[in-house]
Amino acid sequence: MESRLYTQYKEQIVPHLMEKFGYKNRMQAPKIKKVTLNVGYGRNVKEKAFIENVEKTLIAITGQKPVHNKARKSISNFKIREGMNIGVSVTLRGKRMYDFVDKLVNVTLPRVRDFRGISKKGFDRQGNYTLGLKENISFPEISSDALDKIHGLEMVMNTSAKNKEEGLELLTAIGFPFQDK
């Protein structure tokens, strides 16, 4: 069964993008290729309970087991050695990715405290978008009473867009609530 967002993408968003940018083929329209969620341990590198909490949170949010990220080089000021675990990440593709983005736009972002929209500054030159959340409690799968420590997470929407304008139009059509400045 297809995701609700994927069906909307094929039936409404692609024709809109083709009209706006003058594409002659449906395959030219930008799409989301993958979504990566990343959590760095920060000062809690040595706390096993915190690391397990972060893993459980990511499993609950995405339905996938996270991968541990290791430091590529030593940084003495941060007490980090090469090869040390410094964070976890999950990469979502396909149906899980569309379900996650749908839930992010329609459920999670409206639940963020003092939410006034997301910034348009998170785009890079290729049209990929990076969004950071300070608290993980806005996700519906996370109950606030079961949490020991609240942590933030970073999400990267990797798109096939060729520039910022295409990426912004794609995510706006999907329903991302960008600020009007």
Rosetta constraint file for C-alpha pairs under 8 A:
AtomPair CA 2 CA 6 HARMONIC 6.64 0.50
AtomPair CA 2 CA 7 HARMONIC 6.75 0.50
AtomPair CA 2 CA 95 HARMONIC 6.97 0.50
AtomPair CA 3 CA 7 HARMONIC 6.39 0.50
AtomPair CA 3 CA 95 HARMONIC 5.99 0.50
AtomPair CA 3 CA 98 HARMONIC 6.28 0.50
AtomPair CA 3 CA 99 HARMONIC 6.10 0.50
AtomPair CA 4 CA 8 HARMONIC 6.32 0.50
AtomPair CA 4 CA 98 HARMONIC 7.95 0.50
AtomPair CA 4 CA 99 HARMONIC 7.54 0.50
AtomPair CA 4 CA 102 HARMONIC 7.81 0.50
AtomPair CA 5 CA 9 HARMONIC 5.99 0.50
AtomPair CA 5 CA 98 HARMONIC 5.97 0.50
AtomPair CA 5 CA 99 HARMONIC 7.03 0.50
AtomPair CA 5 CA 102 HARMONIC 5.97 0.50
AtomPair CA 5 CA 174 HARMONIC 7.74 0.50
AtomPair CA 6 CA 10 HARMONIC 6.25 0.50
AtomPair CA 6 CA 95 HARMONIC 7.95 0.50
AtomPair CA 6 CA 98 HARMONIC 6.28 0.50
AtomPair CA 7 CA 11 HARMONIC 6.14 0.50
AtomPair CA 8 CA 12 HARMONIC 5.53 0.50
AtomPair CA 8 CA 13 HARMONIC 6.60 0.50
AtomPair CA 9 CA 13 HARMONIC 4.66 0.50
AtomPair CA 9 CA 14 HARMONIC 6.01 0.50
AtomPair CA 9 CA 174 HARMONIC 7.32 0.50
AtomPair CA 10 CA 14 HARMONIC 5.63 0.50
AtomPair CA 10 CA 15 HARMONIC 7.87 0.50
AtomPair CA 11 CA 15 HARMONIC 7.08 0.50
AtomPair CA 12 CA 16 HARMONIC 6.35 0.50
AtomPair CA 13 CA 17 HARMONIC 6.16 0.50
AtomPair CA 13 CA 170 HARMONIC 7.54 0.50
AtomPair CA 13 CA 173 HARMONIC 6.10 0.50
AtomPair CA 13 CA 174 HARMONIC 7.18 0.50
AtomPair CA 14 CA 18 HARMONIC 6.06 0.50
AtomPair CA 14 CA 26 HARMONIC 6.66 0.50
AtomPair CA 14 CA 29 HARMONIC 6.11 0.50
AtomPair CA 15 CA 19 HARMONIC 6.17 0.50
AtomPair CA 15 CA 26 HARMONIC 7.71 0.50
AtomPair CA 16 CA 20 HARMONIC 6.16 0.50
AtomPair CA 17 CA 21 HARMONIC 5.97 0.50
AtomPair CA 17 CA 22 HARMONIC 7.84 0.50
AtomPair CA 17 CA 23 HARMONIC 7.73 0.50
AtomPair CA 17 CA 29 HARMONIC 6.15 0.50
AtomPair CA 17 CA 30 HARMONIC 7.97 0.50
AtomPair CA 17 CA 169 HARMONIC 7.61 0.50
AtomPair CA 17 CA 170 HARMONIC 7.34 0.50
AtomPair CA 18 CA 22 HARMONIC 5.32 0.50
AtomPair CA 18 CA 23 HARMONIC 4.68 0.50
AtomPair CA 18 CA 24 HARMONIC 7.01 0.50
AtomPair CA 18 CA 25 HARMONIC 7.65 0.50
AtomPair CA 18 CA 26 HARMONIC 6.99 0.50
AtomPair CA 18 CA 28 HARMONIC 7.97 0.50
AtomPair CA 18 CA 29 HARMONIC 6.31 0.50
AtomPair CA 19 CA 23 HARMONIC 6.95 0.50
AtomPair CA 23 CA 28 HARMONIC 6.25 0.50
AtomPair CA 23 CA 29 HARMONIC 7.00 0.50
AtomPair CA 24 CA 28 HARMONIC 7.62 0.50
AtomPair CA 25 CA 29 HARMONIC 7.63 0.50
AtomPair CA 29 CA 161 HARMONIC 7.75 0.50
AtomPair CA 30 CA 159 HARMONIC 6.62 0.50
AtomPair CA 30 CA 160 HARMONIC 4.97 0.50
AtomPair CA 30 CA 161 HARMONIC 4.69 0.50
AtomPair CA 30 CA 162 HARMONIC 7.84 0.50
AtomPair CA 30 CA 166 HARMONIC 7.04 0.50
AtomPair CA 30 CA 167 HARMONIC 7.30 0.50
AtomPair CA 30 CA 170 HARMONIC 6.81 0.50
AtomPair CA 31 CA 159 HARMONIC 5.52 0.50
AtomPair CA 31 CA 160 HARMONIC 5.51 0.50
AtomPair CA 31 CA 161 HARMONIC 6.97 0.50
AtomPair CA 31 CA 170 HARMONIC 7.13 0.50
AtomPair CA 32 CA 157 HARMONIC 6.62 0.50
AtomPair CA 32 CA 158 HARMONIC 5.86 0.50
AtomPair CA 32 CA 159 HARMONIC 4.24 0.50
AtomPair CA 32 CA 160 HARMONIC 6.42 0.50
AtomPair CA 33 CA 93 HARMONIC 6.81 0.50
AtomPair CA 33 CA 157 HARMONIC 7.71 0.50
AtomPair CA 33 CA 158 HARMONIC 5.56 0.50
AtomPair CA 33 CA 159 HARMONIC 5.20 0.50
AtomPair CA 33 CA 160 HARMONIC 6.48 0.50
AtomPair CA 34 CA 91 HARMONIC 6.82 0.50
AtomPair CA 34 CA 92 HARMONIC 5.69 0.50
AtomPair CA 34 CA 93 HARMONIC 4.93 0.50
AtomPair CA 34 CA 94 HARMONIC 7.70 0.50
AtomPair CA 34 CA 97 HARMONIC 6.70 0.50
AtomPair CA 34 CA 157 HARMONIC 6.21 0.50
AtomPair CA 34 CA 158 HARMONIC 5.24 0.50
AtomPair CA 34 CA 159 HARMONIC 7.15 0.50
AtomPair CA 35 CA 91 HARMONIC 5.78 0.50
AtomPair CA 35 CA 92 HARMONIC 5.15 0.50
AtomPair CA 35 CA 93 HARMONIC 6.71 0.50
AtomPair CA 35 CA 97 HARMONIC 6.34 0.50
AtomPair CA 35 CA 155 HARMONIC 6.75 0.50
AtomPair CA 35 CA 156 HARMONIC 5.54 0.50
AtomPair CA 35 CA 157 HARMONIC 4.69 0.50
AtomPair CA 35 CA 158 HARMONIC 6.03 0.50
AtomPair CA 36 CA 89 HARMONIC 6.86 0.50
AtomPair CA 36 CA 90 HARMONIC 5.63 0.50
AtomPair CA 36 CA 91 HARMONIC 4.35 0.50
AtomPair CA 36 CA 92 HARMONIC 6.18 0.50
AtomPair CA 36 CA 155 HARMONIC 5.56 0.50
AtomPair CA 36 CA 156 HARMONIC 5.16 0.50
AtomPair CA 36 CA 157 HARMONIC 6.80 0.50
AtomPair CA 36 CA 158 HARMONIC 7.93 0.50
AtomPair CA 37 CA 89 HARMONIC 5.41 0.50
AtomPair CA 37 CA 90 HARMONIC 5.20 0.50
AtomPair CA 37 CA 91 HARMONIC 6.45 0.50
AtomPair CA 37 CA 153 HARMONIC 6.76 0.50
AtomPair CA 37 CA 154 HARMONIC 5.61 0.50
AtomPair CA 37 CA 155 HARMONIC 4.53 0.50
AtomPair CA 37 CA 156 HARMONIC 6.62 0.50
AtomPair CA 38 CA 87 HARMONIC 7.33 0.50
AtomPair CA 38 CA 88 HARMONIC 5.93 0.50
AtomPair CA 38 CA 89 HARMONIC 4.25 0.50
AtomPair CA 38 CA 90 HARMONIC 6.61 0.50
AtomPair CA 38 CA 153 HARMONIC 5.75 0.50
AtomPair CA 38 CA 154 HARMONIC 5.10 0.50
AtomPair CA 38 CA 155 HARMONIC 6.41 0.50
AtomPair CA 39 CA 54 HARMONIC 7.59 0.50
AtomPair CA 39 CA 87 HARMONIC 5.55 0.50
AtomPair CA 39 CA 88 HARMONIC 5.48 0.50
AtomPair CA 39 CA 89 HARMONIC 6.26 0.50
AtomPair CA 39 CA 152 HARMONIC 6.87 0.50
AtomPair CA 39 CA 153 HARMONIC 4.91 0.50
AtomPair CA 39 CA 154 HARMONIC 6.42 0.50
AtomPair CA 40 CA 86 HARMONIC 5.97 0.50
AtomPair CA 40 CA 87 HARMONIC 4.07 0.50
AtomPair CA 40 CA 88 HARMONIC 6.52 0.50
AtomPair CA 40 CA 153 HARMONIC 7.75 0.50
AtomPair CA 41 CA 45 HARMONIC 5.31 0.50
AtomPair CA 41 CA 51 HARMONIC 7.17 0.50
AtomPair CA 41 CA 86 HARMONIC 5.63 0.50
AtomPair CA 41 CA 87 HARMONIC 5.12 0.50
AtomPair CA 42 CA 86 HARMONIC 7.20 0.50
AtomPair CA 42 CA 87 HARMONIC 7.99 0.50
AtomPair CA 44 CA 50 HARMONIC 6.75 0.50
AtomPair CA 44 CA 51 HARMONIC 7.76 0.50
AtomPair CA 45 CA 51 HARMONIC 7.54 0.50
AtomPair CA 45 CA 85 HARMONIC 7.47 0.50
AtomPair CA 45 CA 86 HARMONIC 6.38 0.50
AtomPair CA 47 CA 51 HARMONIC 6.52 0.50
AtomPair CA 48 CA 52 HARMONIC 6.22 0.50
AtomPair CA 49 CA 53 HARMONIC 6.12 0.50
AtomPair CA 50 CA 54 HARMONIC 6.22 0.50
AtomPair CA 50 CA 148 HARMONIC 7.99 0.50
AtomPair CA 50 CA 149 HARMONIC 7.22 0.50
AtomPair CA 51 CA 55 HARMONIC 6.27 0.50
AtomPair CA 52 CA 56 HARMONIC 6.16 0.50
AtomPair CA 53 CA 57 HARMONIC 6.14 0.50
AtomPair CA 53 CA 147 HARMONIC 7.82 0.50
AtomPair CA 53 CA 148 HARMONIC 7.70 0.50
AtomPair CA 53 CA 149 HARMONIC 7.96 0.50
AtomPair CA 54 CA 58 HARMONIC 6.27 0.50
AtomPair CA 54 CA 151 HARMONIC 7.68 0.50
AtomPair CA 55 CA 59 HARMONIC 6.17 0.50
AtomPair CA 55 CA 65 HARMONIC 7.53 0.50
AtomPair CA 55 CA 66 HARMONIC 6.48 0.50
AtomPair CA 55 CA 88 HARMONIC 7.44 0.50
AtomPair CA 56 CA 60 HARMONIC 6.11 0.50
AtomPair CA 57 CA 61 HARMONIC 6.15 0.50
AtomPair CA 57 CA 142 HARMONIC 7.03 0.50
AtomPair CA 58 CA 62 HARMONIC 5.92 0.50
AtomPair CA 58 CA 63 HARMONIC 7.58 0.50
AtomPair CA 58 CA 64 HARMONIC 7.47 0.50
AtomPair CA 58 CA 65 HARMONIC 7.44 0.50
AtomPair CA 58 CA 66 HARMONIC 6.76 0.50
AtomPair CA 58 CA 90 HARMONIC 7.56 0.50
AtomPair CA 59 CA 63 HARMONIC 4.92 0.50
AtomPair CA 59 CA 64 HARMONIC 5.21 0.50
AtomPair CA 59 CA 65 HARMONIC 5.51 0.50
AtomPair CA 59 CA 66 HARMONIC 6.94 0.50
AtomPair CA 60 CA 64 HARMONIC 8.00 0.50
AtomPair CA 60 CA 141 HARMONIC 6.12 0.50
AtomPair CA 60 CA 142 HARMONIC 7.34 0.50
AtomPair CA 61 CA 139 HARMONIC 7.05 0.50
AtomPair CA 61 CA 141 HARMONIC 6.17 0.50
AtomPair CA 61 CA 142 HARMONIC 7.67 0.50
AtomPair CA 62 CA 90 HARMONIC 7.79 0.50
AtomPair CA 62 CA 92 HARMONIC 7.79 0.50
AtomPair CA 62 CA 96 HARMONIC 7.64 0.50
AtomPair CA 62 CA 100 HARMONIC 6.97 0.50
AtomPair CA 64 CA 90 HARMONIC 7.00 0.50
AtomPair CA 65 CA 90 HARMONIC 7.11 0.50
AtomPair CA 66 CA 88 HARMONIC 5.86 0.50
AtomPair CA 66 CA 89 HARMONIC 5.29 0.50
AtomPair CA 66 CA 90 HARMONIC 4.85 0.50
AtomPair CA 67 CA 88 HARMONIC 5.38 0.50
AtomPair CA 67 CA 89 HARMONIC 5.39 0.50
AtomPair CA 67 CA 90 HARMONIC 6.33 0.50
AtomPair CA 68 CA 85 HARMONIC 6.32 0.50
AtomPair CA 68 CA 86 HARMONIC 7.59 0.50
AtomPair CA 68 CA 87 HARMONIC 5.91 0.50
AtomPair CA 68 CA 88 HARMONIC 4.43 0.50
AtomPair CA 68 CA 89 HARMONIC 6.65 0.50
AtomPair CA 69 CA 85 HARMONIC 5.66 0.50
AtomPair CA 69 CA 86 HARMONIC 5.92 0.50
AtomPair CA 69 CA 87 HARMONIC 5.16 0.50
AtomPair CA 69 CA 88 HARMONIC 5.44 0.50
AtomPair CA 69 CA 89 HARMONIC 7.11 0.50
AtomPair CA 70 CA 82 HARMONIC 7.45 0.50
AtomPair CA 70 CA 83 HARMONIC 5.08 0.50
AtomPair CA 70 CA 84 HARMONIC 5.19 0.50
AtomPair CA 70 CA 85 HARMONIC 4.40 0.50
AtomPair CA 70 CA 86 HARMONIC 5.66 0.50
AtomPair CA 70 CA 87 HARMONIC 7.22 0.50
AtomPair CA 71 CA 80 HARMONIC 7.32 0.50
AtomPair CA 71 CA 81 HARMONIC 6.85 0.50
AtomPair CA 71 CA 82 HARMONIC 5.14 0.50
AtomPair CA 71 CA 83 HARMONIC 5.07 0.50
AtomPair CA 71 CA 84 HARMONIC 5.41 0.50
AtomPair CA 71 CA 85 HARMONIC 6.38 0.50
AtomPair CA 71 CA 86 HARMONIC 6.17 0.50
AtomPair CA 72 CA 82 HARMONIC 5.44 0.50
AtomPair CA 72 CA 83 HARMONIC 6.29 0.50
AtomPair CA 73 CA 81 HARMONIC 6.56 0.50
AtomPair CA 73 CA 82 HARMONIC 4.45 0.50
AtomPair CA 73 CA 83 HARMONIC 7.41 0.50
AtomPair CA 74 CA 79 HARMONIC 7.93 0.50
AtomPair CA 74 CA 80 HARMONIC 5.39 0.50
AtomPair CA 74 CA 81 HARMONIC 4.17 0.50
AtomPair CA 74 CA 82 HARMONIC 4.62 0.50
AtomPair CA 75 CA 79 HARMONIC 6.24 0.50
AtomPair CA 75 CA 80 HARMONIC 5.15 0.50
AtomPair CA 75 CA 81 HARMONIC 6.43 0.50
AtomPair CA 76 CA 80 HARMONIC 6.05 0.50
AtomPair CA 76 CA 81 HARMONIC 7.44 0.50
AtomPair CA 80 CA 84 HARMONIC 6.79 0.50
AtomPair CA 92 CA 96 HARMONIC 6.17 0.50
AtomPair CA 92 CA 97 HARMONIC 4.86 0.50
AtomPair CA 93 CA 97 HARMONIC 4.78 0.50
AtomPair CA 93 CA 98 HARMONIC 7.74 0.50
AtomPair CA 94 CA 98 HARMONIC 6.49 0.50
AtomPair CA 95 CA 99 HARMONIC 6.11 0.50
AtomPair CA 96 CA 100 HARMONIC 6.03 0.50
AtomPair CA 97 CA 101 HARMONIC 6.17 0.50
AtomPair CA 98 CA 102 HARMONIC 6.05 0.50
AtomPair CA 99 CA 103 HARMONIC 6.17 0.50
AtomPair CA 100 CA 104 HARMONIC 5.99 0.50
AtomPair CA 101 CA 105 HARMONIC 6.13 0.50
AtomPair CA 102 CA 106 HARMONIC 6.08 0.50
AtomPair CA 103 CA 107 HARMONIC 5.27 0.50
AtomPair CA 103 CA 108 HARMONIC 6.39 0.50
AtomPair CA 104 CA 108 HARMONIC 4.74 0.50
AtomPair CA 104 CA 109 HARMONIC 5.93 0.50
AtomPair CA 104 CA 139 HARMONIC 7.98 0.50
AtomPair CA 105 CA 109 HARMONIC 5.78 0.50
AtomPair CA 105 CA 110 HARMONIC 7.61 0.50
AtomPair CA 105 CA 175 HARMONIC 6.39 0.50
AtomPair CA 105 CA 176 HARMONIC 5.77 0.50
AtomPair CA 105 CA 177 HARMONIC 7.61 0.50
AtomPair CA 106 CA 110 HARMONIC 6.91 0.50
AtomPair CA 107 CA 111 HARMONIC 6.58 0.50
AtomPair CA 107 CA 139 HARMONIC 7.65 0.50
AtomPair CA 107 CA 140 HARMONIC 7.49 0.50
AtomPair CA 108 CA 112 HARMONIC 6.74 0.50
AtomPair CA 108 CA 138 HARMONIC 5.47 0.50
AtomPair CA 108 CA 139 HARMONIC 5.12 0.50
AtomPair CA 108 CA 140 HARMONIC 6.84 0.50
AtomPair CA 109 CA 115 HARMONIC 7.54 0.50
AtomPair CA 109 CA 138 HARMONIC 7.24 0.50
AtomPair CA 110 CA 115 HARMONIC 6.85 0.50
AtomPair CA 111 CA 115 HARMONIC 7.77 0.50
AtomPair CA 111 CA 138 HARMONIC 5.30 0.50
AtomPair CA 111 CA 139 HARMONIC 7.70 0.50
AtomPair CA 112 CA 138 HARMONIC 5.36 0.50
AtomPair CA 113 CA 138 HARMONIC 7.95 0.50
AtomPair CA 116 CA 179 HARMONIC 6.93 0.50
AtomPair CA 117 CA 177 HARMONIC 5.17 0.50
AtomPair CA 117 CA 178 HARMONIC 5.03 0.50
AtomPair CA 117 CA 179 HARMONIC 4.79 0.50
AtomPair CA 118 CA 176 HARMONIC 7.82 0.50
AtomPair CA 118 CA 177 HARMONIC 6.14 0.50
AtomPair CA 118 CA 178 HARMONIC 4.73 0.50
AtomPair CA 118 CA 179 HARMONIC 5.62 0.50
AtomPair CA 119 CA 178 HARMONIC 5.90 0.50
AtomPair CA 119 CA 179 HARMONIC 5.77 0.50
AtomPair CA 120 CA 168 HARMONIC 7.66 0.50
AtomPair CA 120 CA 178 HARMONIC 6.32 0.50
AtomPair CA 120 CA 179 HARMONIC 7.03 0.50
AtomPair CA 122 CA 129 HARMONIC 5.32 0.50
AtomPair CA 122 CA 130 HARMONIC 5.07 0.50
AtomPair CA 122 CA 131 HARMONIC 6.50 0.50
AtomPair CA 123 CA 127 HARMONIC 5.73 0.50
AtomPair CA 123 CA 128 HARMONIC 5.52 0.50
AtomPair CA 123 CA 129 HARMONIC 4.50 0.50
AtomPair CA 123 CA 130 HARMONIC 6.54 0.50
AtomPair CA 123 CA 164 HARMONIC 6.11 0.50
AtomPair CA 123 CA 167 HARMONIC 7.67 0.50
AtomPair CA 123 CA 168 HARMONIC 7.78 0.50
AtomPair CA 124 CA 128 HARMONIC 5.63 0.50
AtomPair CA 124 CA 129 HARMONIC 6.66 0.50
AtomPair CA 124 CA 163 HARMONIC 7.96 0.50
AtomPair CA 124 CA 164 HARMONIC 6.54 0.50
AtomPair CA 125 CA 162 HARMONIC 7.89 0.50
AtomPair CA 125 CA 163 HARMONIC 5.45 0.50
AtomPair CA 125 CA 164 HARMONIC 5.65 0.50
AtomPair CA 126 CA 159 HARMONIC 7.95 0.50
AtomPair CA 126 CA 160 HARMONIC 7.93 0.50
AtomPair CA 126 CA 161 HARMONIC 6.24 0.50
AtomPair CA 126 CA 162 HARMONIC 5.22 0.50
AtomPair CA 126 CA 163 HARMONIC 4.58 0.50
AtomPair CA 126 CA 164 HARMONIC 6.16 0.50
AtomPair CA 126 CA 167 HARMONIC 7.76 0.50
AtomPair CA 127 CA 158 HARMONIC 7.84 0.50
AtomPair CA 127 CA 159 HARMONIC 6.39 0.50
AtomPair CA 127 CA 160 HARMONIC 7.56 0.50
AtomPair CA 127 CA 161 HARMONIC 5.25 0.50
AtomPair CA 127 CA 162 HARMONIC 6.22 0.50
AtomPair CA 127 CA 163 HARMONIC 4.71 0.50
AtomPair CA 127 CA 164 HARMONIC 4.21 0.50
AtomPair CA 127 CA 165 HARMONIC 7.09 0.50
AtomPair CA 127 CA 166 HARMONIC 6.48 0.50
AtomPair CA 127 CA 167 HARMONIC 4.24 0.50
AtomPair CA 127 CA 168 HARMONIC 7.05 0.50
AtomPair CA 128 CA 156 HARMONIC 7.14 0.50
AtomPair CA 128 CA 157 HARMONIC 5.71 0.50
AtomPair CA 128 CA 158 HARMONIC 4.84 0.50
AtomPair CA 128 CA 159 HARMONIC 5.36 0.50
AtomPair CA 128 CA 161 HARMONIC 7.49 0.50
AtomPair CA 128 CA 164 HARMONIC 7.57 0.50
AtomPair CA 128 CA 167 HARMONIC 6.45 0.50
AtomPair CA 129 CA 156 HARMONIC 5.69 0.50
AtomPair CA 129 CA 157 HARMONIC 5.08 0.50
AtomPair CA 129 CA 158 HARMONIC 6.73 0.50
AtomPair CA 129 CA 159 HARMONIC 7.97 0.50
AtomPair CA 129 CA 167 HARMONIC 7.60 0.50
AtomPair CA 130 CA 154 HARMONIC 7.10 0.50
AtomPair CA 130 CA 155 HARMONIC 5.69 0.50
AtomPair CA 130 CA 156 HARMONIC 4.38 0.50
AtomPair CA 130 CA 157 HARMONIC 6.30 0.50
AtomPair CA 131 CA 154 HARMONIC 5.80 0.50
AtomPair CA 131 CA 155 HARMONIC 5.15 0.50
AtomPair CA 131 CA 156 HARMONIC 6.36 0.50
AtomPair CA 132 CA 152 HARMONIC 7.25 0.50
AtomPair CA 132 CA 153 HARMONIC 5.80 0.50
AtomPair CA 132 CA 154 HARMONIC 4.28 0.50
AtomPair CA 132 CA 155 HARMONIC 6.10 0.50
AtomPair CA 133 CA 152 HARMONIC 5.32 0.50
AtomPair CA 133 CA 153 HARMONIC 5.44 0.50
AtomPair CA 133 CA 154 HARMONIC 6.35 0.50
AtomPair CA 134 CA 151 HARMONIC 6.65 0.50
AtomPair CA 134 CA 152 HARMONIC 4.19 0.50
AtomPair CA 134 CA 153 HARMONIC 6.71 0.50
AtomPair CA 135 CA 150 HARMONIC 5.97 0.50
AtomPair CA 135 CA 151 HARMONIC 5.52 0.50
AtomPair CA 135 CA 152 HARMONIC 4.72 0.50
AtomPair CA 135 CA 153 HARMONIC 7.45 0.50
AtomPair CA 136 CA 142 HARMONIC 7.41 0.50
AtomPair CA 136 CA 150 HARMONIC 6.43 0.50
AtomPair CA 136 CA 151 HARMONIC 6.03 0.50
AtomPair CA 136 CA 152 HARMONIC 5.73 0.50
AtomPair CA 136 CA 153 HARMONIC 7.04 0.50
AtomPair CA 137 CA 142 HARMONIC 5.73 0.50
AtomPair CA 137 CA 143 HARMONIC 6.95 0.50
AtomPair CA 137 CA 144 HARMONIC 6.12 0.50
AtomPair CA 137 CA 150 HARMONIC 7.33 0.50
AtomPair CA 138 CA 142 HARMONIC 7.57 0.50
AtomPair CA 142 CA 146 HARMONIC 7.74 0.50
AtomPair CA 142 CA 147 HARMONIC 7.88 0.50
AtomPair CA 143 CA 147 HARMONIC 6.99 0.50
AtomPair CA 159 CA 167 HARMONIC 6.86 0.50
AtomPair CA 161 CA 166 HARMONIC 5.51 0.50
AtomPair CA 161 CA 167 HARMONIC 5.34 0.50
AtomPair CA 162 CA 166 HARMONIC 6.63 0.50
AtomPair CA 162 CA 167 HARMONIC 7.64 0.50
AtomPair CA 163 CA 167 HARMONIC 6.41 0.50
AtomPair CA 164 CA 168 HARMONIC 5.99 0.50
AtomPair CA 165 CA 169 HARMONIC 6.16 0.50
AtomPair CA 166 CA 170 HARMONIC 6.12 0.50
AtomPair CA 167 CA 171 HARMONIC 6.25 0.50
AtomPair CA 168 CA 172 HARMONIC 5.94 0.50
AtomPair CA 169 CA 173 HARMONIC 6.03 0.50
AtomPair CA 170 CA 174 HARMONIC 6.29 0.50
AtomPair CA 171 CA 175 HARMONIC 6.36 0.50
AtomPair CA 171 CA 176 HARMONIC 5.62 0.50
AtomPair CA 172 CA 176 HARMONIC 5.16 0.50
AtomPair CA 172 CA 177 HARMONIC 7.08 0.50
AtomPair CA 172 CA 178 HARMONIC 7.27 0.50
